[in-house]
Amino acid sequence: MAELRKPKGERDSSITDSYSSPSKGNEFITTFKQDIQGHKKGLSKEEKQNLKDAVKSIYSPRRLADGEAMMCEIQGAQEDFVRRWEMCFREYPDILTEPKNNEKLLIFIDRASRYLQTVKDRLNNDRNQNSQTV
């Protein structure tokens, strides 16, 4: 430690330079670092196969998401929407009290309402079409 406190030019590099080639003084440190890093460790065929099997078991084959799988995304988006609006109302209560903010807020509410009504209409139309084909 005392060696590290010296000015860089006065230090004994065989002690402080971990990037130097191994010498008698730091050979243990270098081999220790290599050991803990798995330096150039050759795996046996059995170990390689076990590693491949372990990696394969982690991943499942990809499949295309369907509507049922994506419902959690829709639910998360709806919950985020509510959470973010509530956070804004809590942090900036003047959004609900200042007339100039009220006008803009009503515009955003109308846009969101129109979009949700459009989705609802599509849902109802699809239901009606499906019931007529059955």
C-alpha positions in Angstrom: 0.0 0.0 0.0 2.9 2.3 0.8 4.2 1.8 -2.7 0.9 3.0 -4.2 1.2 6.3 -2.2 4.5 7.2 -3.8 4.6 9.4 -6.9 4.1 7.2 -10.0 7.7 7.7 -11.2 9.2 6.5 -7.9 7.1 3.3 -7.6 8.5 -0.2 -8.0 6.6 -1.3 -11.1 7.1 -5.0 -10.4 4.8 -4.5 -7.3 2.3 -2.0 -8.6 1.9 -2.8 -12.3 -0.6 -5.6 -12.6 -0.2 -5.5 -16.4 3.5 -6.3 -16.5 4.7 -9.7 -17.4 4.8 -12.1 -14.4 7.9 -11.8 -12.3 8.9 -13.5 -9.1 7.1 -10.8 -7.1 3.7 -10.8 -8.8 3.5 -14.3 -10.4 1.0 -15.4 -7.7 -1.3 -12.4 -8.4 -1.3 -13.0 -12.1 -2.0 -16.7 -11.8 -4.7 -16.0 -9.2 -6.4 -13.5 -11.5 -6.3 -16.0 -14.3 -7.7 -18.7 -12.1 -10.7 -16.7 -11.0 -11.3 -15.5 -14.5 -11.3 -19.0 -15.9 -8.3 -17.9 -18.0 -7.9 -20.2 -21.0 -9.7 -23.0 -19.2 -10.3 -25.9 -21.6 -13.6 -27.7 -21.1 -13.9 -31.4 -21.6 -16.4 -32.7 -24.2 -18.7 -33.7 -21.3 -18.4 -30.2 -19.7 -19.1 -28.5 -23.1 -22.1 -30.7 -23.7 -23.4 -29.9 -20.2 -23.0 -26.2 -20.8 -24.8 -26.4 -24.1 -27.7 -28.3 -22.5 -27.9 -25.8 -19.7 -28.1 -22.9 -22.1 -30.7 -24.7 -24.2 -32.8 -25.4 -21.2 -33.0 -21.7 -20.3 -34.5 -20.6 -23.6 -37.8 -21.7 -25.0 -38.5 -21.5 -28.7 -40.0 -18.2 -29.8 -43.5 -18.1 -30.9 -45.6 -15.3 -32.3 -47.6 -13.5 -29.7 -51.3 -13.7 -30.1 -54.0 -11.5 -28.6 -54.3 -13.5 -25.4 -50.6 -13.2 -24.8 -50.7 -9.4 -25.4 -53.5 -8.7 -23.0 -50.9 -8.1 -20.2 -49.4 -5.4 -22.4 -52.8 -3.7 -22.8 -53.4 -4.0 -19.0 -50.0 -2.6 -18.2 -50.5 0.4 -20.6 -53.9 1.1 -19.0 -52.4 1.0 -15.5 -49.4 3.2 -16.6 -51.8 5.7 -18.0 -53.8 6.0 -14.8 -50.6 6.0 -12.6 -49.0 8.7 -14.7 -52.0 11.0 -14.8 -52.5 10.6 -11.0 -48.9 11.4 -10.4 -49.2 14.6 -12.5 -52.4 15.6 -10.6 -50.7 14.9 -7.3 -47.4 16.8 -8.1 -49.1 19.6 -10.0 -52.5 20.2 -8.5 -53.0 23.4 -10.5 -53.6 21.1 -13.5 -57.1 20.6 -12.1 -57.6 24.2 -10.8 -56.2 26.6 -13.3 -58.6 27.4 -16.2 -55.9 27.5 -18.9 -54.7 24.0 -17.8 -58.3 22.8 -17.6 -58.9 23.6 -21.3 -55.8 21.6 -22.4 -56.7 18.8 -20.1 -60.2 18.6 -21.6 -58.6 18.4 -25.1 -56.4 15.4 -23.9 -59.4 13.7 -22.2 -61.5 14.1 -25.4 -58.7 12.7 -27.6 -58.3 9.7 -25.3 -62.0 9.2 -25.0 -62.4 9.3 -28.8 -59.6 6.7 -29.3 -61.1 4.4 -26.7 -64.5 4.8 -28.2 -63.1 3.9 -31.6 -61.5 0.7 -30.1 -64.8 -0.1 -28.4 -66.7 0.3 -31.7 -64.3 -2.0 -33.5 -64.7 -4.6 -30.7 -68.5 -4.4 -31.0 -68.4 -4.6 -34.8 -66.1 -7.7 -34.7 -68.5 -9.3 -32.2 -71.5 -8.6 -34.4 -69.7 -10.0 -37.5 -68.6 -13.1 -35.6 -72.1 -13.8 -34.3 -73.6 -13.4 -37.8 -71.2 -15.9 -39.3 -72.0 -18.6 -36.7 
